[in-house]
């Protein structure tokens, strides 16, 4: 976990001017930089042990064959990744601890496409909403009465804690509430700027290579299902796309959205459906034509994991060979996460072709 001083430095860096990605000298191809952002599912929740077992299982072996060589996971020498405090050549294990996410298939497909090196910068934190944590600057703050209501709830919680524990913890202020809005957005920018400014040091193979920011992938949505946040999702997502492009200095930056799809084979309902529709609606925004592409993740469902999940407690040994988490994390299915990663790459490459 980062120290307060480190976090403050990161947030301060995020307020600095947008990174200036170097133009490649004649004959030198720039490193292609892709930002992968979101919450826990972008972190990645497929257990590495599950990938190992499914890569050896005759029933699923072929799904992972292109990611392996000599019965080992491929370690790319042309695709690099930085995920918060971790970095290295792309292979399994760049998800949550001992897990893998969509970056594996995404980076593999993108790396296979480009002759030049690829750098993935993953900025993801579990439980972070677009409404608050990732709230983009141009969205502004919520209405004053909503902020006051949030403050009242927080202060009531601290007062209750103080009474119960005979403490005198200070009460939150309105400024404290306001600071939480957009905090993850600012940390995201800080991560991108840190990685691009120090790419040659972080990855010696990239030393003295120019960088070109090439695309952005957004995989998020779960925490916007609560307290009416889903109603704002479509507007906030438009702001996010515009603000990311402005702050990264790339007005037409290809932007891929992996729409939330934990509903799987069942139709989405309630707030999830609202968010899903908001995400897919980005395909129809005139000013985003040819530069933004959203795709459905529910249609990529791992039906084997979906079928077994309701009775996983009764079949724990069988479940370990199929999944490794709850429905909110796509069952921790390596199959589902890999499909999402590949679909993200396909969508990104489609956008890049349109820009040629």
N, C-alpha and C positions, 0 to 999 in steps of 0.2 A: 504494500500500500504506500502511496506517495506521502511524503511529509507535507505539512501545511506550507512550508516555504517553497517546496518544489511545485506544489499545485498553484500557489500564488504566482510563481514565475511563469508557469504555463499559461495561466489566464492573462497575465500581462502581455505575454508574447502574442496571444491571440488578438490583441487589440492593435498590434503593429500592422503596417501596410501589408497588403496581400503579397504572397511570395512571387518573386520574379523568376519564372522558369526560363532557364538559359536557352537561347536559340542555338541550335546545333551549328558548329562550323561546317563549312562546305565539306561534304563527304563523310561527316560523322553523324550517325543516326542517334537521336536522343533516347534515353531510357524512358519507356512508357510507364507513367505513374497512374495507378488506379486507387481511389479511395473507397473503402468498404465500410459503411456506417450503419448503426442501428442499435438495437438492444440485445437481449440475451441470445436470440436466435442467430444474430449476426456473429455474436461471440462464438457460437458453435457448440452443440450439445450431443454429438454422436460420440460415444465412448471409443477410445482407441482400441480397446480390447475387442469391441464389437467389429470394428473394421478388420482386425486381425483374423477373427474367426470366420467372418463372411468372405474374406479374401481366400480362405482355404476350403470353404464349404463348396462342394460341387454344384449345389443349387444356386449359388450366388457368385461363384468365382469369376465368371466372365464379366460381371458388372465392374469389377475392380482391376481386371487384368492390365488395362492400359496405365494404371497407376503404380505398377510393380515391375521389377526386373530381378531375375534370379531369386525369386521368392522373398524379395525385400521391397519395402516401399521406396519408390524413386525419390531421390533428393535432387531437386533441380539445381542446375548450375547457371540457369539463365532467368530464373524467377526468384525474387527475394521478397520477404515479408517482414514488416514491423507491426507488432500488435502490442501497444502500450509498452511494457517493460521487456517484451520478448522480441527477438529478431533472429533472422537466419535465412538460409535457402529454403524454399517451399518444400514441405513434406507433410506427413500427418502430424497432428498434435498442436496446431496453432489455433485451437479453440479454447474453451474453458479448460481448466486444469485436467490433463489426461483425456482431452476430447478434441474433436475436429469439427470444423464448420464448413460452410459453402465455399470458403476460400480455396480449398484443395482442388475441387473441380474447376472453379472459376480460373484460378491461376494456371492450371494445367492447360485448359483450352486456349486462354489468352497467350500463354507462353508458346504454345505450339503454332499459333497464328503469326506471331511477330518474330522477325529475325533478330531484332534488337532486344536487349534485356528488358525485363518487366519488374517494377517495384509495386508491391501491394502495401498500402497503409490502412490497417484496420483500426477503426475507432468505435468501439462498442462497449456499452455498459448495461448490464441487466436491470430491468425495472424502470428504464428511463422513457418518459413519454415525449411525444412531439409537442403536446399542449404546453408542458412546462419545461422539462429539462433541455430538450433540443429546440425549444421555441426560437425561431429565427428572428433577427432584429427587426425586420420590417413588419412583423406581426404585431409589434407593440406589446404592452402589458394588458392583461385582462381588465375588465371594468373595475372601478374603484371599490364597488360594493363586494365584488368577488374576492378581491385582495383582502378587504377588511374581514370578510367571513373566514378566510383562511387564517388570518392573524388571530382572530378570536378563538378558533379551534386549537391552534398551536399554543396560545397562552393558557387556555383552559387545561391542556395536557400537562404543561409545565407546573401549573399551580397544583394540580392533583398529585403530580410526582413529589413536589416539595412538601405537601401536607403529609403524604404517606411515609416519606423517608426523612422527614424533619430536615430538609435541605433548604438552601436559599439560592437555587439556580436562577440566573437572570431570565426575565421574560423576553421572548423574541420581539423584535420591533418590525415595523412595516418595511424598513429597509432590508432587514434580514429576509423577509418574504420575497421582496422584489429581486434580490440577488440570485435566488434559486431559478428564476426564469431565464432560460437561455444558457445556463451554466455548462451544460453538455455540448451545446453548439460551440461555445467558446473553447472548451477543451478539445473538441474535434479539430478546430482550426489550429490550435496550438500543436497538436500532434502532427498534423500535416506539415506545418512550418518547420517543426523540429526535425522531422524525418528528411524533408527535402533539403534543408540547410546543411544537414550533416550526413547525407547519403554516402559520400565517399569514405567517411570515417566509420559509419555503421556497417557498410558493406564494401570492403576494399576492392572488390571486383568492379565497383561502380565509380571508383576514384577518377576524377577529372572528366567524367562523362556528363554531358548536358542532360537536363531533365525536361520532360514534356508531360504536363498533366493531361491525361487522356480520357478519363471517365470516372464516374461516381455511381456506386450501387447503394441503394437504400433498402434495408430489410428490417422492418419495425412495425409496431402497431398495437401490441397487446395492452400496454398500459394506458392507451387512450380510450379504452372501453368503459371507463368509469367516470362518474360525476358529470356526465354530459360532454366530456371532452371530444367525443366522436363527432359532435355537431360541427366543431371547428376544424376537423381534420383536413377537409379538402382545401380550405383557405390557407391553413397553416402549411400544407404541403406545397402549394404554389409559392408561398413566401420562401420556403426552404430551398426550392430549386433556384429561384431568382437570387437569393442571398448567397448561396454556396457559389454560384457562378460569379457573382460580383466579388466576393471575398477571396476567391481563388484566381481571379483575373482571367476567367475563361468564359466569355459571354454565351457561347454555344456548347458548353461542356456536355457531352453525352451523359444522360442521367437515366439509369435503369432502376425500376422499382419492383421488388419482389413482393407482390401483394400478400397480405396475411391470409393464410389458408388452413389454419388449424382445424377447421371444420371437416377437412378431408373429403370423404365420399358423401357426406351429408351436406345439405344446403346450409350456407351461413345464415344466421338470424341475428336480430337485435343489433347492438352496437358493432359487433364484428362485421355484419353485412354492410352497415353504414361506412365503416372504414374501408372495407374491401372495395365498395363502389367508388369511394372518394379516390382511392389509389388508382383504380382502373380508369377513372375519369380523366386522368392526366394525359391519356392517349388522345383525347378529343379537344384539348386546349389548343386553339389555333397557333398561338405564339410558340408552342412547344413542338409543333409538327416537325418530325424528322430528327429531333434531338432528345426526346424523352420517350421511353417505352416501359410500360408496366405489363407484367404478366402474372397469370394465376399460379399460385403454388399449391392450391388444393387439388388441382387435377394431376399433380405429380405424386400424389399420396402413395405411401408404401402400404398396400392393402394387406399384406401379411401381418405387419406390425399392428395395423388398425384393427384387424380381426382378433388378434390375440390379446390386445391391451386390456379389455374389460375383465379378463380372467388371469392377468399376469401374476397376481399374488398366489393363485392356485398352481401356477406352472412357472415358478421362478427360474428354473434351469433352462427351460425352453425359451422363456422371455429373454434371457441374457444373450441368446443367439439371434435375436430379432431386433430388440430395442434396448433403451436404457434411460428413459425419462418419461415425463407426463405428456399429455396431449398438447399442452401449451408450448412444449418444446419439440413438437413434431415427433413425439415418442422417442426422441434421441435416435431416430432411425438413420443409420449411415446411408441407406438407399435414398431416403427422402432428402436429406441434406445434400447428398451428391447430385441428385437430380436438380435441386434448386440452384446449386452452384453452376452446373452446366447450362441451365436455362438462362441464368444471369449473364453468362459469357456469350451465349448465342444472341441474346438481345443486345448486348453491348457491341458485338461485332456487326450486327445489322445496322446499328446507328452509325458506327464508324464508316461503314460502306456508303451510307447515304451522304456522309459529309465529304466524300472524295469528289 
